[in-house]
Amino acid sequence: MIEQSVLDEMRRVLDEVFRDRDQATRREVYSCASEHLHIPAETMARLNELPDRFYSRQELTEEVDRILRDSGQ
């Protein structure tokens, strides 16, 4: 089961990263997520494994959902 606190933190990360842009890289998301204390190390490691390219918010939302679902966070 995915913990609500982790979902909320990841939503905040995506809100921050996509505040004033349409695309972001995995590195930008990882950097922002690393500033949030309630994101588990396993989630951070899985984020770091994504290819470093430009993603739309929808693409990253889907990737984050998959990461959280697969890790059971």
C-alpha positions as CSV (number, residue, x, y, z in Angstrom):
1,M,0.0,0.0,0.0
2,I,1.3,3.4,-0.9
3,E,1.7,5.8,2.0
4,Q,-0.3,9.0,1.6
5,S,2.6,11.0,3.0
6,V,4.9,9.8,0.2
7,L,2.2,10.6,-2.4
8,D,1.8,14.1,-1.0
9,E,5.5,14.7,-0.9
10,M,5.9,13.6,-4.5
11,R,3.0,15.8,-5.6
12,R,4.7,18.8,-3.9
13,V,8.0,17.9,-5.7
14,L,6.2,17.8,-9.1
15,D,4.4,21.1,-8.3
16,E,7.7,22.7,-7.5
17,V,9.5,21.4,-10.5
18,F,6.8,22.2,-13.0
19,R,5.7,25.5,-11.4
20,D,7.0,27.6,-14.4
21,R,7.9,25.1,-17.1
22,D,6.4,22.4,-19.3
23,Q,9.3,19.9,-19.2
24,A,11.9,18.9,-16.7
25,T,14.8,16.4,-16.5
26,R,15.1,13.5,-14.1
27,R,18.0,15.3,-12.5
28,E,15.8,18.3,-11.8
29,V,13.2,16.2,-10.2
30,Y,15.7,14.2,-8.2
31,S,17.4,17.4,-7.0
32,C,14.1,18.8,-5.8
33,A,13.0,15.5,-4.2
34,S,16.3,15.2,-2.3
35,E,15.3,18.4,-0.4
36,H,12.1,16.6,0.9
37,L,12.7,14.7,4.1
38,H,9.7,12.3,3.8
39,I,10.7,10.6,0.6
40,P,12.1,7.1,1.3
41,A,15.6,6.2,0.1
42,E,14.2,3.4,-2.1
43,T,12.0,5.9,-4.0
44,M,15.0,8.3,-4.4
45,A,17.1,5.4,-5.8
46,R,14.3,4.4,-8.2
47,L,13.9,8.1,-9.4
48,N,17.7,8.1,-10.0
49,E,17.4,5.1,-12.3
50,L,15.1,6.9,-14.8
51,P,16.8,7.9,-18.0
52,D,18.0,11.5,-17.8
53,R,15.9,13.2,-20.5
54,F,13.2,15.8,-20.7
55,Y,9.8,14.7,-19.4
56,S,6.4,16.3,-19.4
57,R,4.5,16.5,-16.1
58,Q,2.2,13.7,-17.3
59,E,5.1,11.5,-18.1
60,L,6.8,12.0,-14.8
61,T,3.6,11.6,-12.9
62,E,3.1,8.2,-14.6
63,E,6.7,7.2,-13.8
64,V,6.4,8.3,-10.1
65,D,3.1,6.4,-9.8
66,R,4.8,3.3,-11.3
67,I,7.8,3.7,-8.9
68,L,5.6,4.0,-5.9
69,R,3.3,1.2,-6.9
70,D,6.2,-1.2,-7.7
71,S,8.0,-0.4,-4.4
72,G,4.9,-0.6,-2.3
73,Q,5.6,2.8,-0.8
